[in-house]
Amino acid sequence: MFEGIGLGSCILQAQYKLLKRMVLVLFFSVTTPFGIALGIGLSKIYKENSPSALITVGMLNASSAGLLIYMSLVDLLSTDFMSLRLQNNIKLQFKSYVAVFLGAASMSVMAKWN
C-alpha cells in the first residue's frame, strides 16, 4: 500500500502528460499480478532454505528497503521540510521531526516482529 501511495504521488508530482501517466499506471497495475503469477510458477522449484534463495531474498529486501528510504526522504519529505510554511514555524518543525522519528521507530518495531 505504501509503495503505491509513494509511486502515485511521484507520478502526480512529475506532471507528465496524460498518455504517459496512463502508461505508468498500466505498468504499475500489471506488475503485481505478473509477480504473483511468476511466484506461483516458481514455487515448485523454489527451495526456501537453500543458500542461494536466502541470499537472493536478502538482496531483494535490502534493495526494496533502500528504494523506499530514498523515496520517502528525497522525493516526499524533502519538499515538505523545505516549504516556507515549515521553515518559518519552529513548533511545526519540531512536530514534523517528531512525527518522522515516531514513524521510523514504528516501522522498525514492525520489522522486528516480522
DSSP file (Angstrom, degrees, kcal/mol; ACC not computed):
  #  RESIDUE AA STRUCTURE BP1 BP2  ACC     N-H-->O    O-->H-N    N-H-->O    O-->H-N    TCO  KAPPA ALPHA  PHI   PSI    X-CA   Y-CA   Z-CA
    1    1 A M     >        0   0    0      0, 0.0     4,-2.1     0, 0.0     5,-0.2   0.000 360.0 360.0 360.0 -44.6    0.0    0.0    0.0
    2    2 A F  H  >  +     0   0    0      1,-0.2     4,-2.6     2,-0.2     5,-0.2   0.866 360.0  53.0 -68.0 -35.0    2.7    2.5    0.9
    3    3 A E  H  > S+     0   0    0      2,-0.2     4,-2.9     1,-0.2     5,-0.2   0.905 108.9  50.7 -64.3 -39.7    4.7    1.8   -2.2
    4    4 A G  H  > S+     0   0    0      2,-0.2     4,-2.6     1,-0.2    -2,-0.2   0.904 111.1  47.6 -64.0 -42.0    1.5    2.5   -4.3
    5    5 A I  H  X S+     0   0    0     -4,-2.1     4,-2.3     2,-0.2    -2,-0.2   0.930 114.2  47.3 -64.4 -44.8    1.0    5.8   -2.4
    6    6 A G  H  X S+     0   0    0     -4,-2.6     4,-1.9     2,-0.2    -2,-0.2   0.922 114.9  44.7 -62.8 -45.1    4.6    6.8   -2.9
    7    7 A L  H  X S+     0   0    0     -4,-2.9     4,-2.4     2,-0.2    -1,-0.2   0.909 112.5  52.0 -67.4 -41.5    4.6    5.9   -6.6
    8    8 A G  H  X S+     0   0    0     -4,-2.6     4,-2.1    -5,-0.2    -1,-0.2   0.902 110.1  48.3 -61.6 -41.4    1.3    7.6   -7.2
    9    9 A S  H  X S+     0   0    0     -4,-2.3     4,-2.5     2,-0.2    -1,-0.2   0.870 110.9  51.3 -68.8 -34.8    2.4   10.8   -5.6
   10   10 A C  H  X S+     0   0    0     -4,-1.9     4,-1.8     2,-0.2    -2,-0.2   0.902 109.2  50.3 -66.8 -39.6    5.7   10.8   -7.6
   11   11 A I  H  X>S+     0   0    0     -4,-2.4     5,-0.7     1,-0.2     4,-0.6   0.907 113.6  45.8 -64.4 -40.7    3.8   10.3  -10.9
   12   12 A L  H ><5S+     0   0    0     -4,-2.1     3,-0.9     1,-0.2    -2,-0.2   0.901 111.5  51.3 -68.7 -40.3    1.5   13.2  -10.0
   13   13 A Q  H 3<5S+     0   0    0     -4,-2.5    -1,-0.2     1,-0.2    -2,-0.2   0.816 101.7  61.6 -67.3 -29.4    4.3   15.5   -8.9
   14   14 A A  H 3<5S-     0   0    0     -4,-1.8    -1,-0.2    -5,-0.2    -2,-0.2   0.731  95.0-146.0 -70.4 -20.1    6.2   14.8  -12.2
   15   15 A Q  T <<5 +     0   0    0     -3,-0.9    -3,-0.1    -4,-0.6    -2,-0.1   0.915  28.8 177.4  54.3  50.5    3.3   16.3  -14.1
   16   16 A Y      < -     0   0    0     -5,-0.7    -1,-0.1     1,-0.1     2,-0.0  -0.288  37.0 -88.6 -71.9 166.1    3.6   14.1  -17.1
   17   17 A K     >  -     0   0    0      1,-0.1     4,-2.3    -2,-0.0     5,-0.2  -0.318  44.8-100.8 -70.4 163.7    1.2   14.3  -20.0
   18   18 A L  H  > S+     0   0    0      1,-0.2     4,-2.4     2,-0.2     5,-0.2   0.872 119.7  52.0 -57.7 -43.5   -2.0   12.2  -19.8
   19   19 A L  H  > S+     0   0    0      1,-0.2     4,-2.1     2,-0.2    -1,-0.2   0.917 110.8  47.4 -62.5 -44.1   -0.7    9.4  -22.1
   20   20 A K  H  > S+     0   0    0      1,-0.2     4,-2.4     2,-0.2    -1,-0.2   0.897 111.6  50.9 -66.1 -39.3    2.5    8.9  -20.1
   21   21 A R  H  X S+     0   0    0     -4,-2.3     4,-2.4     1,-0.2    -1,-0.2   0.902 109.7  50.8 -63.1 -39.9    0.6    8.9  -16.8
   22   22 A M  H  X S+     0   0    0     -4,-2.4     4,-2.2    -5,-0.2    -2,-0.2   0.893 110.1  49.2 -65.6 -38.7   -1.8    6.2  -18.2
   23   23 A V  H  X S+     0   0    0     -4,-2.1     4,-2.6     2,-0.2    -2,-0.2   0.914 111.6  49.0 -66.3 -42.7    1.1    4.1  -19.4
   24   24 A L  H  X S+     0   0    0     -4,-2.4     4,-2.4     1,-0.2    -2,-0.2   0.909 111.7  48.7 -64.0 -41.4    2.8    4.3  -16.0
   25   25 A V  H  X S+     0   0    0     -4,-2.4     4,-2.4     2,-0.2    -1,-0.2   0.895 111.0  51.5 -64.2 -39.7   -0.4    3.4  -14.2
   26   26 A L  H  X S+     0   0    0     -4,-2.2     4,-1.7     2,-0.2    -2,-0.2   0.941 111.1  46.5 -62.5 -47.6   -0.9    0.5  -16.5
   27   27 A F  H  X S+     0   0    0     -4,-2.6     4,-1.6     1,-0.2    -2,-0.2   0.911 113.4  49.2 -61.3 -42.0    2.7   -0.8  -15.8
   28   28 A F  H  X S+     0   0    0     -4,-2.4     4,-0.7     1,-0.2    -1,-0.2   0.891 111.7  49.4 -64.6 -38.5    2.2   -0.4  -12.1
   29   29 A S  H  < S+     0   0    0     -4,-2.4    -1,-0.2     1,-0.2    -2,-0.2   0.787 112.8  47.3 -70.7 -27.8   -1.1   -2.2  -12.2
   30   30 A V  H  X S+     0   0    0     -4,-1.7     4,-2.1    -5,-0.2    -1,-0.2   0.740  96.6  71.4 -86.7 -24.5    0.3   -5.1  -14.2
   31   31 A T  H  X S+     0   0    0     -4,-1.6     4,-2.6     1,-0.2     5,-0.2   0.879  95.1  51.7 -65.5 -38.1    3.5   -5.7  -12.1
   32   32 A T  H  X S+     0   0    0     -4,-0.7     4,-2.4     2,-0.2     5,-0.2   0.965 112.7  42.7 -66.5 -51.7    1.7   -7.2   -9.1
   33   33 A P  H  > S+     0   0    0      0, 0.0     4,-2.5     0, 0.0    -1,-0.2   0.886 115.0  52.3 -61.2 -35.0   -0.4   -9.8  -11.0
   34   34 A F  H  X S+     0   0    0     -4,-2.1     4,-2.5     2,-0.2    -2,-0.2   0.923 109.9  48.6 -64.1 -43.2    2.7  -10.6  -13.0
   35   35 A G  H  X S+     0   0    0     -4,-2.6     4,-2.5     2,-0.2    -1,-0.2   0.881 111.0  50.2 -63.9 -38.2    4.8  -11.1   -9.9
   36   36 A I  H  X S+     0   0    0     -4,-2.4     4,-2.5     2,-0.2    -2,-0.2   0.933 111.6  47.6 -64.9 -45.6    2.1  -13.3   -8.3
   37   37 A A  H  X S+     0   0    0     -4,-2.5     4,-2.3     1,-0.2    -2,-0.2   0.904 112.6  49.3 -62.6 -40.9    2.0  -15.5  -11.5
   38   38 A L  H  X S+     0   0    0     -4,-2.5     4,-2.3     2,-0.2    -1,-0.2   0.910 110.8  50.5 -64.0 -42.1    5.8  -15.7  -11.5
   39   39 A G  H  X S+     0   0    0     -4,-2.5     4,-1.0     2,-0.2    -2,-0.2   0.901 110.6  48.6 -62.8 -41.3    5.8  -16.7   -7.9
   40   40 A I  H  < S+     0   0    0     -4,-2.5     3,-0.4     1,-0.2     4,-0.4   0.911 112.4  49.6 -64.1 -41.7    3.2  -19.4   -8.4
   41   41 A G  H  < S+     0   0    0     -4,-2.3     3,-0.5     1,-0.2     4,-0.2   0.868 115.5  42.1 -65.7 -36.8    5.2  -20.7  -11.4
   42   42 A L  H >X S+     0   0    0     -4,-2.3     4,-1.1     1,-0.2     3,-0.8   0.561  90.2  88.5 -87.4  -7.7    8.5  -20.8   -9.5
   43   43 A S  T 3< S+     0   0    0     -4,-1.0    -1,-0.2    -3,-0.4    -2,-0.1   0.760  82.0  59.7 -64.5 -23.2    7.0  -22.2   -6.3
   44   44 A K  T 34 S+     0   0    0     -3,-0.5    -1,-0.2    -4,-0.4    -2,-0.1   0.828 115.2  31.8 -74.2 -31.1    7.6  -25.8   -7.5
   45   45 A I  T <4 S+     0   0    0     -3,-0.8     2,-0.4    -4,-0.2    -2,-0.2   0.452  94.0 109.7-105.1  -1.2   11.3  -25.4   -7.9
   46   46 A Y     <  -     0   0    0     -4,-1.1     2,-0.7     1,-0.0    -4,-0.0  -0.636  50.5-161.1 -82.5 124.6   12.0  -22.9   -5.0
   47   47 A K    >   -     0   0    0     -2,-0.4     3,-1.4     1,-0.1     6,-0.2  -0.925   7.0-155.3-106.7 111.6   13.8  -24.3   -2.0
   48   48 A E  T 3  S+     0   0    0     -2,-0.7    -1,-0.1     1,-0.3    -2,-0.0   0.789  86.5  39.7 -61.0 -35.9   13.2  -21.9    0.9
   49   49 A N  T 3  S+     0   0    0      4,-0.1    -1,-0.3     5,-0.0    -2,-0.0   0.261  82.8 120.8-103.2  11.8   16.3  -22.7    3.0
   50   50 A S  S <> S-     0   0    0     -3,-1.4     4,-2.3     1,-0.1     5,-0.2  -0.472  71.0-120.6 -74.3 149.5   18.9  -23.0    0.3
   51   51 A P  H  > S+     0   0    0      0, 0.0     4,-2.3     0, 0.0     5,-0.2   0.880 112.4  51.4 -58.2 -39.5   21.8  -20.6    0.5
   52   52 A S  H  > S+     0   0    0      1,-0.2     4,-2.3     2,-0.2     5,-0.2   0.887 110.0  49.6 -67.9 -36.0   21.1  -19.1   -2.9
   53   53 A A  H  > S+     0   0    0     -6,-0.2     4,-2.6     2,-0.2     5,-0.2   0.911 111.5  48.9 -66.9 -41.6   17.5  -18.5   -2.0
   54   54 A L  H  X S+     0   0    0     -4,-2.3     4,-2.2     2,-0.2    -2,-0.2   0.896 112.8  47.3 -65.3 -40.0   18.4  -16.8    1.3
   55   55 A I  H  X S+     0   0    0     -4,-2.3     4,-2.6    -5,-0.2    -1,-0.2   0.918 112.8  49.5 -66.6 -42.7   21.0  -14.6   -0.4
   56   56 A T  H  X S+     0   0    0     -4,-2.3     4,-2.5     2,-0.2    -2,-0.2   0.930 112.3  46.8 -62.7 -45.8   18.5  -13.6   -3.2
   57   57 A V  H  X S+     0   0    0     -4,-2.6     4,-2.6     1,-0.2     5,-0.2   0.906 112.7  50.6 -63.6 -41.0   15.7  -12.8   -0.7
   58   58 A G  H  X S+     0   0    0     -4,-2.2     4,-2.3    -5,-0.2    -2,-0.2   0.909 111.6  47.0 -62.9 -42.5   18.2  -10.7    1.4
   59   59 A M  H  X S+     0   0    0     -4,-2.6     4,-2.4     2,-0.2     5,-0.2   0.915 113.7  47.7 -66.2 -42.8   19.4   -8.8   -1.6
   60   60 A L  H  X S+     0   0    0     -4,-2.5     4,-2.3     2,-0.2    -2,-0.2   0.905 112.7  48.9 -65.7 -40.9   15.9   -8.1   -2.8
   61   61 A N  H  X S+     0   0    0     -4,-2.6     4,-2.5    -5,-0.2    -2,-0.2   0.906 112.1  49.3 -63.8 -41.4   14.7   -7.0    0.7
   62   62 A A  H  X S+     0   0    0     -4,-2.3     4,-2.3    -5,-0.2    -2,-0.2   0.912 112.6  46.1 -65.7 -42.6   17.7   -4.7    1.0
   63   63 A S  H  X S+     0   0    0     -4,-2.4     4,-2.3     2,-0.2    -1,-0.2   0.886 113.0  50.6 -68.9 -36.7   17.2   -3.1   -2.3
   64   64 A S  H  X S+     0   0    0     -4,-2.3     4,-2.2    -5,-0.2    -2,-0.2   0.923 111.7  47.4 -64.7 -44.2   13.5   -2.6   -1.7
   65   65 A A  H  X S+     0   0    0     -4,-2.5     4,-2.4     1,-0.2    -2,-0.2   0.905 111.5  51.2 -64.2 -40.7   14.2   -1.0    1.7
   66   66 A G  H  X S+     0   0    0     -4,-2.3     4,-2.4     1,-0.2    -1,-0.2   0.905 109.9  49.2 -63.3 -41.4   16.8    1.3    0.2
   67   67 A L  H  X S+     0   0    0     -4,-2.3     4,-2.7     2,-0.2    -1,-0.2   0.907 111.5  49.1 -64.5 -41.2   14.4    2.4   -2.5
   68   68 A L  H  X S+     0   0    0     -4,-2.2     4,-2.5     2,-0.2    -2,-0.2   0.896 111.4  49.1 -66.5 -38.9   11.7    3.1    0.0
   69   69 A I  H  X S+     0   0    0     -4,-2.4     4,-2.6     2,-0.2     5,-0.3   0.925 112.8  48.1 -65.1 -43.6   14.0    5.1    2.2
   70   70 A Y  H  X>S+     0   0    0     -4,-2.4     4,-2.8     2,-0.2     5,-0.9   0.942 112.7  48.2 -60.8 -47.8   15.2    7.1   -0.8
   71   71 A M  I  X>S+     0   0    0     -4,-2.7     5,-2.0     1,-0.2     4,-0.7   0.919 114.7  45.3 -59.9 -44.2   11.7    7.8   -2.0
   72   72 A S  I  <>S+     0   0    0     -4,-2.5     5,-2.7     3,-0.2     6,-0.2   0.917 121.7  35.3 -70.0 -41.4   10.5    8.8    1.5
   73   73 A L  I  <>S+     0   0    0     -4,-2.6     5,-0.7    -5,-0.2    -2,-0.2   0.917 129.1  28.2 -80.0 -43.8   13.4   11.1    2.3
   74   74 A V  I  <5S+     0   0    0     -4,-2.8    -3,-0.2    -5,-0.3     5,-0.2   0.916 130.1  29.4 -88.0 -45.9   14.3   12.6   -1.1
   75   75 A D  I  <<S+     0   0    0     -5,-0.9     4,-0.3    -4,-0.7    -3,-0.2   0.888 130.9  22.9 -86.8 -39.9   11.1   12.7   -3.0
   76   76 A L  I  ><S+     0   0    0     -5,-2.0     4,-0.9     2,-0.1    -3,-0.2   0.926 125.6  36.1 -97.6 -52.6    8.4   13.0   -0.4
   77   77 A L  I  ><S+     0   0    0     -5,-2.7     4,-2.9    -6,-0.3     5,-0.3   0.831 106.5  64.9 -75.5 -31.4    9.7   14.5    2.8
   78   78 A S  H  ><S+     0   0    0     -5,-0.7     4,-1.5    -6,-0.2    -1,-0.2   0.888 101.5  49.9 -62.9 -38.2   12.2   17.0    1.3
   79   79 A T  H  4 S+     0   0    0     -4,-0.3     4,-0.3     2,-0.2    -1,-0.2   0.887 114.1  45.7 -67.9 -36.4    9.5   19.0   -0.4
   80   80 A D  H >< S+     0   0    0     -4,-0.9     3,-1.0     1,-0.2     6,-0.3   0.920 114.4  46.8 -69.9 -43.1    7.5   19.3    2.8
   81   81 A F  H 3< S+     0   0    0     -4,-2.9    -1,-0.2     1,-0.2    -2,-0.2   0.711 111.7  51.3 -75.0 -18.8   10.5   20.1    5.0
   82   82 A M  T 3< S+     0   0    0     -4,-1.5    -1,-0.2    -5,-0.3    -2,-0.2   0.418  84.2 116.2 -95.6   2.3   11.8   22.7    2.6
   83   83 A S  S <> S-     0   0    0     -3,-1.0     4,-2.2    -4,-0.3     5,-0.2  -0.348  73.5-123.9 -70.4 152.2    8.5   24.6    2.4
   84   84 A L  H  > S+     0   0    0      1,-0.2     4,-1.9     2,-0.2    -1,-0.1   0.857 109.2  60.3 -64.3 -35.5    8.3   28.2    3.6
   85   85 A R  H  4 S+     0   0    0      1,-0.2    -1,-0.2     2,-0.2     4,-0.2   0.916 111.5  39.0 -59.5 -43.3    5.4   27.3    6.0
   86   86 A L  H >4 S+     0   0    0     -6,-0.3     3,-1.1     1,-0.2     7,-0.3   0.865 112.8  55.9 -75.7 -36.5    7.6   24.8    7.8
   87   87 A Q  H 3< S+     0   0    0     -4,-2.2    -2,-0.2     1,-0.2    -1,-0.2   0.801 109.5  47.0 -65.7 -28.7   10.8   26.9    7.7
   88   88 A N  T 3< S+     0   0    0     -4,-1.9     2,-0.5    -5,-0.2    -1,-0.2   0.394 103.6  67.3 -95.2   3.1    9.1   29.8    9.4
   89   89 A N    <>  -     0   0    0     -3,-1.1     4,-2.0    -4,-0.2    -1,-0.1  -0.911  54.7-173.3-131.2 104.9    7.4   27.8   12.2
   90   90 A I  H  > S+     0   0    0     -2,-0.5     4,-2.6     1,-0.2     5,-0.2   0.888  88.4  52.7 -64.8 -40.7    9.7   26.2   14.9
   91   91 A K  H  > S+     0   0    0      1,-0.2     4,-2.5     2,-0.2    -1,-0.2   0.913 110.2  48.1 -62.7 -41.6    6.8   24.4   16.6
   92   92 A L  H  > S+     0   0    0      2,-0.2     4,-2.3     1,-0.2    -1,-0.2   0.876 110.4  52.1 -66.8 -36.9    5.7   22.9   13.3
   93   93 A Q  H  X S+     0   0    0     -4,-2.0     4,-2.6    -7,-0.3     5,-0.2   0.938 110.7  47.8 -61.3 -46.8    9.3   21.8   12.5
   94   94 A F  H  X S+     0   0    0     -4,-2.6     4,-2.5     1,-0.2    -2,-0.2   0.931 113.1  47.5 -61.3 -46.5    9.6   20.1   15.9
   95   95 A K  H  X S+     0   0    0     -4,-2.5     4,-2.4     1,-0.2    -1,-0.2   0.887 111.9  51.1 -62.3 -38.7    6.3   18.3   15.5
   96   96 A S  H  X S+     0   0    0     -4,-2.3     4,-2.3     2,-0.2    -2,-0.2   0.925 111.1  46.7 -66.3 -44.4    7.3   17.2   12.0
   97   97 A Y  H  X S+     0   0    0     -4,-2.6     4,-2.5     2,-0.2    -2,-0.2   0.906 112.5  50.3 -64.7 -40.5   10.6   15.8   13.1
   98   98 A V  H  X S+     0   0    0     -4,-2.5     4,-2.7    -5,-0.2     5,-0.2   0.921 110.2  50.5 -62.4 -42.9    9.0   14.0   16.0
   99   99 A A  H  X S+     0   0    0     -4,-2.4     4,-2.3     2,-0.2    -2,-0.2   0.902 110.7  49.0 -62.0 -41.0    6.4   12.5   13.6
  100  100 A V  H  X S+     0   0    0     -4,-2.3     4,-2.4     2,-0.2    -2,-0.2   0.928 113.5  45.8 -64.7 -44.6    9.1   11.3   11.2
  101  101 A F  H  X S+     0   0    0     -4,-2.5     4,-2.5     2,-0.2    -2,-0.2   0.886 112.8  50.1 -67.9 -37.8   11.1    9.7   14.1
  102  102 A L  H  X S+     0   0    0     -4,-2.7     4,-2.6     2,-0.2    -1,-0.2   0.895 111.3  49.7 -65.6 -38.6    8.0    8.1   15.5
  103  103 A G  H  X S+     0   0    0     -4,-2.3     4,-2.4    -5,-0.2    -2,-0.2   0.920 111.8  47.6 -63.9 -43.5    7.1    6.7   12.1
  104  104 A A  H  X S+     0   0    0     -4,-2.4     4,-2.0     2,-0.2    -2,-0.2   0.902 112.8  49.1 -64.7 -40.1   10.6    5.3   11.6
  105  105 A A  H  X S+     0   0    0     -4,-2.5     4,-2.3     2,-0.2    -2,-0.2   0.908 110.6  50.6 -65.4 -41.5   10.5    3.8   15.1
  106  106 A S  H  X S+     0   0    0     -4,-2.6     4,-2.3     1,-0.2    -2,-0.2   0.915 110.6  48.8 -62.4 -43.0    7.1    2.2   14.4
  107  107 A M  H  X S+     0   0    0     -4,-2.4     4,-2.2     1,-0.2    -1,-0.2   0.866 110.0  52.6 -65.4 -35.0    8.3    0.7   11.2
  108  108 A S  H  X S+     0   0    0     -4,-2.0     4,-2.0     2,-0.2    -2,-0.2   0.905 108.9  49.2 -66.5 -41.0   11.4   -0.6   13.0
  109  109 A V  H  X S+     0   0    0     -4,-2.3     4,-1.6     1,-0.2    -2,-0.2   0.923 111.9  48.6 -64.5 -43.3    9.2   -2.3   15.6
  110  110 A M  H  X S+     0   0    0     -4,-2.3     4,-1.2     1,-0.2    -2,-0.2   0.881 110.4  51.6 -63.5 -37.3    7.1   -3.8   12.9
  111  111 A A  H  < S+     0   0    0     -4,-2.2    -1,-0.2     1,-0.2    -2,-0.2   0.866 106.3  54.5 -67.0 -35.0   10.2   -5.1   11.0
  112  112 A K  H  < S+     0   0    0     -4,-2.0    -1,-0.2     1,-0.2    -2,-0.2   0.870 107.0  51.0 -66.5 -36.3   11.5   -6.7   14.2
  113  113 A W  H  <        0   0    0     -4,-1.6    -1,-0.2     1,-0.3    -2,-0.2   0.799 360.0 360.0 -70.3 -28.3    8.2   -8.7   14.6
  114  114 A N     <        0   0    0     -4,-1.2    -1,-0.3    -5,-0.1    -2,-0.2   0.486 360.0 360.0 -77.7 360.0    8.4   -9.9   11.0
